Amino acid sequence: MLHAFVIEDNPNSPNYGKEVFCPVTVIETPPMFICAVRAYEDTPYGKRTFCEAWAKNLPKELGRLITPPKEHDPDAMLRKIEENLDHLCEIRVLACTNPRKAGIGKKKPELMEIAIGGSDVRAQFEYAKSILGREVDVSEVFKEGQYVDVIAVTKGKGFQGPVKRFGVALLHHKSRKTRRGVGCIGPWHPAAVTYTVPRAGQMGFQRRTEYNKRIIAIGHDGSQITPKGGFHKYGVIRSAYILLAGSVPGPAKRLIRLRYPARGPLEAPAPKVTMVVTR
């Protein structure tokens, strides 16, 4: 994380128009490669895959994750999708990451399915067809100032007791048996422990979604944002990056997914950044 100074643009804030301090998280965002186009059709049992069109020039590292299809004709599959657009309900793409272009020392990519917005299925298909087999940069998907949802896996802390896990108060120092526990876990009747009682168990290493994180800036030269000696436990930013207001779940080098906001506004003006402190 770093900190930046931005001009407050919220008219309801008492600091409107003034320069304010803003903690930011630097997220490296190498371009993602669009591997395939997947078409879905509606059935009485829900959505079902109709067919897929895989790109010809798949990355070599994708073979570390899956076995790519051999002797695949993407042009024929795209024609098949286009001829049956009236019977399809949604078009999605399969995209993989480029970890070699990031400073994490990883080779195996991550493969994920991403939905495409659009007015109708034909518009989704035309856009998916235009990006099939090429890399998509973060600036083609997100803009400065807009809000995003962050999906990540939190830091793992192992098996912890109820005091650390749920923040319950310590018992009296003359308590019987234990201090770092719950004094009563339930009544005699019903003779059961409800799920609301704080108990020991796994803490952290859980998938979490944080809503409405604002993009402060998007850059393509990592040397402008990398502090001297690199980031602690990460290293040097080698590709494109974004500055996100606030913190995000998880440790350094862990995969972070960004999506369009489920609750927040889709459009927001770009903030005016006066300075980013990298030391």
PADRENMI-661350 format. One line per field, with one value per residue: x, y, z of N, C-alpha, C in turn; residue number from 1; residue in one letter. Coordinates in steps of 0.05 Angstrom, whole numbers, plus 5000, padded with zeros to 4 digits. Example, Ala and Ser with C-alpha at 12.3 -4.5 7.8 and 13.67 -1.06 7.14 Angstrom:
! PADRENMI-661350
n.xx <- [5264|5257]
n.yy <- [4886|4955]
n.zz <- [5156|5142]
ca.xx <- [5246|5273]
ca.yy <- [4910|4979]
ca.zz <- [5156|5143]
c.xx <- [5264|5258]
c.yy <- [4934|5001]
c.zz <- [5156|5157]
num <- [1|2]
residu <- [A|S]
! end
This chain:
! PADRENMI-661350
n.xx <- [5017|5006|5005|4965|4951|4892|4841|4784|4723|4671|4610|4582|4617|4653|4704|4703|4732|4782|4850|4861|4882|4893|4893|4920|4918|4963|4954|4977|4964|4970|4958|4901|4892|4846|4819|4776|4709|4647|4583|4516|4455|4385|4352|4302|4326|4359|4415|4456|4517|4526|4564|4635|4686|4751|4813|4866|4920|4939|4967|5030|5039|4989|4983|5003|4962|4913|4892|4898|4849|4858|4868|4826|4775|4765|4737|4695|4666|4652|4618|4578|4558|4540|4499|4461|4444|4393|4372|4403|4422|4462|4529|4595|4664|4726|4781|4851|4903|4967|5017|5073|5084|5079|5106|5112|5136|5113|5088|5045|4982|4919|4853|4791|4720|4685|4632|4597|4575|4520|4471|4441|4443|4470|4501|4536|4561|4588|4625|4654|4675|4710|4751|4772|4828|4866|4901|4873|4873|4874|4855|4818|4773|4761|4754|4785|4765|4716|4676|4690|4681|4717|4743|4772|4817|4825|4879|4908|4900|4899|4879|4841|4822|4759|4766|4805|4782|4729|4728|4709|4701|4752|4745|4735|4793|4793|4762|4731|4764|4775|4797|4800|4753|4682|4634|4584|4554|4503|4433|4404|4359|4334|4376|4425|4477|4476|4489|4504|4537|4600|4656|4717|4758|4773|4806|4808|4836|4793|4743|4725|4684|4690|4656|4648|4699|4740|4771|4830|4872|4899|4954|5010|5064|5104|5150|5141|5112|5135|5168|5235|5277|5235|5169|5150|5155|5137|5160|5180|5138|5120|5085|5022|4982|4936|4911|4877|4829|4835|4841|4852|4830|4873|4942|5005|5018|4976|4920|4873|4807|4771|4710|4652|4612|4564|4528|4541|4550|4554|4580|4628|4663|4733|4782|4822|4888|4939|4988|5029|5057|5114|5152]
n.yy <- [4976|5046|5118|5172|5239|5271|5310|5326|5307|5301|5331|5334|5330|5359|5373|5387|5402|5408|5387|5321|5267|5200|5132|5082|5022|4985|4949|4902|4893|4854|4843|4804|4742|4724|4664|4632|4631|4622|4596|4598|4563|4564|4516|4469|4456|4496|4539|4515|4494|4510|4510|4518|4563|4560|4597|4600|4613|4598|4611|4584|4571|4556|4503|4482|4483|4463|4414|4437|4441|4401|4404|4441|4479|4543|4581|4552|4539|4590|4606|4569|4586|4637|4625|4605|4643|4661|4623|4623|4646|4673|4699|4684|4692|4655|4669|4676|4688|4725|4708|4710|4760|4791|4810|4763|4714|4667|4614|4581|4596|4628|4607|4632|4643|4695|4739|4777|4842|4876|4898|4858|4788|4784|4830|4818|4773|4795|4829|4792|4761|4797|4803|4754|4711|4750|4797|4832|4894|4927|4979|4977|4956|4979|5045|5106|5130|5102|5054|4991|4921|4880|4817|4767|4722|4718|4732|4674|4649|4604|4555|4583|4610|4631|4683|4710|4700|4718|4760|4759|4776|4769|4722|4725|4728|4688|4649|4585|4530|4557|4618|4643|4632|4617|4631|4605|4560|4550|4534|4483|4461|4477|4420|4434|4464|4526|4556|4608|4615|4635|4597|4559|4553|4550|4608|4660|4655|4653|4664|4729|4786|4853|4913|4968|4997|5050|5068|5101|5114|5094|5063|5050|5044|5014|5031|5082|5079|5043|5035|5052|4997|4962|4934|4912|4844|4834|4859|4886|4927|4908|4912|4939|4976|4990|5039|5032|5056|5051|4987|4918|4849|4795|4770|4796|4781|4746|4723|4771|4788|4833|4866|4894|4940|4913|4940|4994|5058|5059|5096|5147|5207|5218|5221|5276|5271|5295|5281|5222|5185|5148|5129]
n.zz <- [5000|4989|4998|4977|4954|4940|4907|4941|4916|4930|4938|4985|5026|5081|5066|5014|4951|4972|4985|5003|5045|5023|5031|4989|4950|4911|4854|4812|4744|4695|4624|4604|4570|4520|4515|4495|4468|4496|4489|4514|4524|4539|4579|4605|4652|4667|4649|4595|4566|4499|4456|4444|4423|4411|4413|4364|4374|4429|4494|4512|4566|4584|4579|4626|4661|4638|4588|4526|4472|4414|4343|4331|4303|4302|4269|4246|4292|4310|4268|4276|4325|4311|4274|4307|4342|4355|4388|4432|4499|4526|4521|4538|4557|4561|4598|4611|4657|4656|4687|4682|4665|4709|4773|4806|4803|4782|4741|4723|4695|4713|4699|4680|4676|4645|4645|4595|4582|4549|4500|4475|4456|4408|4406|4449|4426|4381|4405|4436|4396|4372|4408|4415|4421|4431|4474|4530|4558|4623|4621|4581|4603|4654|4682|4705|4767|4771|4808|4837|4853|4897|4898|4935|4970|5038|5086|5115|5180|5209|5260|5308|5373|5406|5426|5395|5345|5345|5379|5432|5502|5553|5606|5678|5721|5759|5738|5725|5696|5644|5612|5562|5532|5520|5569|5575|5532|5518|5535|5580|5556|5494|5483|5453|5414|5386|5321|5327|5371|5393|5373|5373|5314|5243|5220|5175|5107|5072|5023|5005|4992|4977|4973|4926|4917|4899|4838|4836|4802|4738|4711|4665|4667|4709|4736|4753|4799|4833|4894|4918|4917|4912|4927|4992|5005|4954|4906|4844|4803|4741|4698|4675|4722|4776|4821|4879|4922|4991|5027|5008|5010|5032|5024|4995|4926|4918|4880|4855|4841|4801|4791|4758|4797|4842|4873|4875|4841|4769|4738|4749|4762|4743|4794|4817|4823|4863|4884|4893|4942|4945|4980]
ca.xx <- [5000|5019|4985|4963|4935|4873|4822|4758|4702|4644|4600|4570|4639|4663|4730|4699|4750|4808|4868|4858|4899|4878|4909|4914|4930|4973|4947|4989|4944|4979|4936|4891|4888|4820|4824|4754|4683|4629|4555|4498|4427|4366|4339|4285|4342|4377|4433|4473|4536|4518|4589|4658|4705|4778|4831|4887|4946|4937|4993|5044|5036|4963|4986|5009|4936|4893|4901|4883|4838|4875|4853|4801|4769|4749|4720|4671|4650|4640|4596|4556|4545|4526|4475|4442|4441|4365|4366|4422|4414|4484|4555|4616|4691|4745|4805|4872|4922|4994|5034|5101|5087|5078|5130|5105|5151|5095|5086|5019|4962|4892|4833|4765|4699|4677|4608|4600|4551|4511|4443|4429|4463|4486|4522|4555|4577|4606|4647|4671|4690|4731|4773|4782|4855|4884|4903|4856|4886|4855|4843|4795|4751|4755|4762|4792|4742|4693|4676|4692|4680|4742|4739|4798|4819|4838|4902|4902|4911|4899|4859|4842|4801|4738|4775|4817|4766|4704|4731|4694|4716|4764|4731|4748|4818|4788|4743|4737|4773|4787|4792|4797|4731|4655|4626|4561|4550|4475|4417|4399|4338|4341|4403|4440|4493|4468|4511|4511|4555|4628|4671|4743|4758|4790|4804|4822|4837|4765|4736|4710|4678|4688|4641|4651|4726|4742|4797|4842|4888|4908|4980|5022|5093|5107|5172|5132|5098|5150|5188|5263|5280|5211|5149|5156|5145|5127|5181|5178|5115|5130|5065|5002|4974|4915|4911|4851|4826|4831|4855|4839|4836|4894|4970|5017|5021|4952|4902|4851|4788|4756|4686|4635|4599|4537|4511|4549|4545|4570|4595|4638|4685|4760|4792|4846|4910|4960|5014|5030|5081|5124|5174]
ca.yy <- [5000|5073|5138|5193|5263|5276|5332|5315|5315|5295|5357|5332|5328|5385|5379|5389|5420|5410|5365|5303|5243|5176|5107|5068|4996|4982|4923|4898|4882|4847|4838|4777|4731|4713|4638|4619|4642|4601|4603|4584|4562|4559|4490|4467|4451|4518|4544|4493|4502|4502|4503|4535|4569|4565|4611|4583|4620|4596|4614|4559|4565|4546|4474|4475|4483|4445|4404|4452|4425|4398|4404|4456|4499|4565|4594|4536|4541|4617|4606|4554|4603|4659|4615|4597|4664|4664|4602|4626|4665|4688|4694|4690|4686|4643|4686|4667|4709|4723|4712|4716|4789|4803|4805|4744|4690|4645|4606|4570|4617|4623|4608|4639|4650|4723|4747|4801|4858|4883|4902|4833|4766|4790|4849|4803|4756|4811|4838|4769|4753|4817|4801|4726|4707|4773|4806|4854|4910|4936|5004|4971|4947|4997|5073|5120|5142|5084|5037|4962|4902|4865|4789|4755|4704|4733|4720|4651|4651|4578|4548|4603|4609|4651|4710|4722|4695|4733|4784|4758|4786|4749|4717|4734|4713|4665|4632|4556|4516|4572|4647|4650|4617|4627|4620|4586|4556|4545|4524|4454|4455|4453|4410|4437|4488|4540|4565|4635|4615|4636|4573|4558|4541|4562|4637|4670|4638|4650|4682|4752|4806|4880|4928|4996|5008|5069|5068|5127|5119|5071|5069|5029|5044|5007|5045|5107|5075|5024|5049|5043|4970|4945|4931|4892|4817|4831|4864|4908|4927|4905|4917|4959|4975|5008|5048|5028|5070|5032|4962|4895|4824|4776|4779|4803|4759|4729|4732|4788|4792|4858|4864|4918|4940|4901|4958|5022|5071|5049|5119|5166|5223|5211|5239|5292|5262|5315|5269|5195|5182|5120|5122]
ca.zz <- [5000|4989|5003|4956|4960|4919|4911|4948|4896|4941|4946|5012|5045|5090|5054|4985|4938|4986|4982|5026|5046|5015|5029|4964|4945|4884|4844|4785|4726|4668|4606|4604|4543|4515|4503|4482|4470|4505|4485|4531|4515|4560|4580|4629|4676|4670|4626|4587|4545|4472|4444|4450|4401|4424|4396|4353|4386|4458|4507|4519|4595|4590|4581|4654|4676|4625|4562|4505|4450|4390|4317|4336|4282|4314|4250|4243|4316|4310|4249|4288|4345|4298|4261|4327|4362|4364|4408|4455|4519|4537|4511|4557|4548|4579|4598|4628|4666|4647|4711|4675|4661|4735|4789|4827|4800|4778|4713|4716|4695|4724|4679|4691|4658|4650|4631|4578|4581|4522|4497|4469|4452|4384|4414|4464|4408|4365|4422|4443|4371|4366|4427|4416|4412|4437|4502|4538|4579|4644|4613|4563|4619|4676|4678|4729|4782|4775|4831|4830|4875|4900|4907|4941|4993|5060|5098|5132|5207|5222|5280|5329|5393|5403|5433|5371|5322|5347|5396|5458|5525|5571|5631|5703|5725|5776|5725|5726|5671|5622|5610|5534|5521|5525|5595|5572|5504|5512|5558|5581|5537|5478|5488|5428|5412|5361|5304|5335|5394|5384|5379|5360|5287|5222|5217|5151|5083|5064|5001|5014|4972|4988|4953|4921|4919|4877|4824|4838|4778|4722|4698|4649|4673|4737|4749|4765|4824|4850|4912|4916|4928|4908|4948|5012|5000|4927|4886|4825|4785|4714|4677|4682|4750|4784|4848|4890|4948|5014|5027|4996|5026|5024|5024|4969|4906|4916|4858|4862|4819|4801|4774|4759|4823|4844|4889|4872|4815|4747|4727|4769|4750|4751|4815|4811|4841|4864|4890|4903|4958|4941|4998]
c.xx <- [5018|4998|4987|4948|4918|4855|4795|4736|4674|4631|4588|4592|4646|4690|4727|4717|4778|4824|4867|4876|4882|4897|4901|4929|4939|4968|4959|4969|4955|4955|4927|4886|4861|4824|4801|4729|4664|4600|4537|4470|4410|4353|4320|4301|4363|4395|4451|4492|4528|4543|4610|4675|4731|4796|4853|4914|4945|4965|5004|5040|5009|4963|4993|4983|4917|4906|4885|4872|4856|4857|4826|4799|4752|4730|4694|4653|4637|4616|4572|4542|4529|4500|4453|4438|4413|4358|4384|4413|4437|4510|4575|4643|4707|4771|4825|4891|4950|5013|5063|5105|5084|5102|5125|5120|5134|5092|5058|4998|4937|4872|4806|4746|4688|4653|4613|4573|4544|4481|4428|4451|4480|4508|4544|4573|4596|4629|4666|4687|4713|4755|4784|4810|4874|4883|4885|4869|4865|4842|4820|4770|4742|4766|4769|4768|4719|4697|4677|4689|4705|4735|4766|4796|4836|4863|4894|4915|4908|4876|4862|4818|4780|4746|4787|4798|4741|4706|4715|4713|4728|4747|4747|4773|4815|4767|4751|4744|4787|4780|4786|4776|4704|4645|4603|4555|4521|4460|4416|4379|4332|4370|4419|4455|4486|4493|4520|4531|4584|4643|4698|4740|4776|4785|4820|4823|4809|4759|4718|4706|4675|4676|4651|4678|4731|4770|4807|4857|4894|4933|4991|5052|5097|5130|5164|5121|5114|5169|5216|5267|5256|5192|5156|5141|5132|5148|5174|5152|5126|5111|5046|4993|4950|4920|4882|4849|4820|4847|4839|4846|4861|4922|4980|5019|4997|4933|4879|4833|4774|4732|4671|4618|4570|4517|4517|4542|4564|4588|4603|4661|4712|4770|4817|4867|4932|4987|5010|5056|5090|5147|5164]
c.yy <- [5025|5092|5160|5217|5269|5299|5320|5326|5308|5321|5357|5330|5356|5393|5381|5410|5422|5385|5347|5279|5218|5152|5092|5041|4994|4953|4921|4883|4876|4841|4809|4768|4718|4686|4627|4636|4619|4611|4586|4585|4555|4531|4489|4463|4473|4522|4520|4503|4491|4493|4523|4539|4577|4579|4592|4588|4620|4599|4586|4551|4554|4515|4464|4471|4463|4434|4419|4434|4424|4395|4417|4477|4522|4579|4579|4538|4569|4619|4591|4571|4625|4650|4608|4618|4668|4645|4604|4648|4682|4680|4702|4683|4672|4658|4674|4690|4705|4728|4718|4746|4805|4796|4786|4718|4665|4639|4596|4592|4609|4626|4613|4646|4678|4729|4773|4816|4865|4885|4876|4812|4772|4810|4836|4786|4772|4821|4815|4760|4772|4814|4773|4724|4730|4780|4831|4868|4920|4962|5001|4963|4967|5025|5085|5133|5123|5066|5008|4946|4885|4838|4776|4736|4717|4718|4697|4654|4625|4574|4568|4600|4631|4679|4724|4721|4714|4757|4783|4767|4763|4746|4726|4716|4689|4646|4603|4547|4535|4602|4655|4633|4630|4614|4600|4584|4549|4534|4493|4445|4479|4446|4410|4463|4501|4550|4593|4637|4616|4611|4575|4545|4556|4592|4645|4648|4632|4671|4704|4771|4833|4898|4957|5007|5025|5067|5096|5133|5092|5079|5045|5027|5039|5021|5071|5103|5057|5040|5038|5017|4952|4945|4909|4866|4815|4836|4888|4905|4928|4912|4938|4955|4993|5015|5048|5041|5049|5007|4940|4870|4810|4788|4787|4777|4741|4741|4749|4792|4818|4855|4891|4917|4928|4920|4987|5033|5061|5071|5138|5182|5214|5231|5253|5285|5283|5303|5240|5191|5153|5114|5119]
c.zz <- [5000|4999|4983|4967|4936|4927|4918|4930|4905|4951|4974|5034|5055|5078|5023|4972|4950|4980|5007|5023|5039|5014|5004|4964|4916|4876|4816|4768|4698|4650|4608|4575|4541|4501|4487|4486|4476|4502|4503|4519|4540|4557|4604|4655|4681|4646|4621|4565|4518|4456|4451|4425|4414|4404|4387|4368|4416|4470|4514|4548|4602|4592|4609|4670|4664|4600|4540|4484|4426|4365|4320|4314|4294|4295|4247|4268|4319|4291|4262|4310|4332|4285|4282|4349|4372|4386|4433|4474|4530|4524|4532|4544|4570|4576|4618|4635|4654|4670|4705|4671|4687|4751|4812|4825|4797|4748|4705|4717|4709|4701|4691|4669|4665|4633|4616|4578|4552|4521|4491|4464|4428|4390|4431|4446|4391|4381|4429|4419|4365|4384|4429|4405|4416|4466|4507|4561|4599|4636|4593|4578|4640|4669|4705|4741|4787|4799|4822|4856|4874|4912|4911|4965|5014|5069|5116|5159|5223|5241|5303|5348|5389|5410|5408|5347|5321|5365|5422|5481|5541|5596|5655|5708|5743|5764|5726|5698|5651|5625|5581|5521|5527|5551|5593|5542|5497|5537|5559|5560|5520|5482|5463|5429|5385|5346|5312|5358|5383|5392|5364|5332|5268|5221|5193|5129|5074|5042|5012|4991|4986|4965|4951|4929|4895|4865|4824|4812|4764|4708|4683|4652|4702|4751|4762|4793|4843|4868|4908|4931|4924|4931|4967|5006|4972|4906|4870|4808|4757|4692|4686|4711|4754|4813|4858|4917|4970|5011|5014|5012|5015|5025|4997|4952|4904|4895|4869|4838|4823|4783|4776|4785|4822|4858|4883|4845|4793|4736|4750|4756|4760|4772|4805|4832|4840|4869|4901|4917|4956|4959|5026]
num <- [1|2|3|4|5|6|7|8|9|10|11|12|13|14|15|16|17|18|19|20|21|22|23|24|25|26|27|28|29|30|31|32|33|34|35|36|37|38|39|40|41|42|43|44|45|46|47|48|49|50|51|52|53|54|55|56|57|58|59|60|61|62|63|64|65|66|67|68|69|70|71|72|73|74|75|76|77|78|79|80|81|82|83|84|85|86|87|88|89|90|91|92|93|94|95|96|97|98|99|100|101|102|103|104|105|106|107|108|109|110|111|112|113|114|115|116|117|118|119|120|121|122|123|124|125|126|127|128|129|130|131|132|133|134|135|136|137|138|139|140|141|142|143|144|145|146|147|148|149|150|151|152|153|154|155|156|157|158|159|160|161|162|163|164|165|166|167|168|169|170|171|172|173|174|175|176|177|178|179|180|181|182|183|184|185|186|187|188|189|190|191|192|193|194|195|196|197|198|199|200|201|202|203|204|205|206|207|208|209|210|211|212|213|214|215|216|217|218|219|220|221|222|223|224|225|226|227|228|229|230|231|232|233|234|235|236|237|238|239|240|241|242|243|244|245|246|247|248|249|250|251|252|253|254|255|256|257|258|259|260|261|262|263|264|265|266|267|268|269|270|271|272|273|274|275|276|277|278|279]
residu <- [M|L|H|A|F|V|I|E|D|N|P|N|S|P|N|Y|G|K|E|V|F|C|P|V|T|V|I|E|T|P|P|M|F|I|C|A|V|R|A|Y|E|D|T|P|Y|G|K|R|T|F|C|E|A|W|A|K|N|L|P|K|E|L|G|R|L|I|T|P|P|K|E|H|D|P|D|A|M|L|R|K|I|E|E|N|L|D|H|L|C|E|I|R|V|L|A|C|T|N|P|R|K|A|G|I|G|K|K|K|P|E|L|M|E|I|A|I|G|G|S|D|V|R|A|Q|F|E|Y|A|K|S|I|L|G|R|E|V|D|V|S|E|V|F|K|E|G|Q|Y|V|D|V|I|A|V|T|K|G|K|G|F|Q|G|P|V|K|R|F|G|V|A|L|L|H|H|K|S|R|K|T|R|R|G|V|G|C|I|G|P|W|H|P|A|A|V|T|Y|T|V|P|R|A|G|Q|M|G|F|Q|R|R|T|E|Y|N|K|R|I|I|A|I|G|H|D|G|S|Q|I|T|P|K|G|G|F|H|K|Y|G|V|I|R|S|A|Y|I|L|L|A|G|S|V|P|G|P|A|K|R|L|I|R|L|R|Y|P|A|R|G|P|L|E|A|P|A|P|K|V|T|M|V|V|T|R]
! end
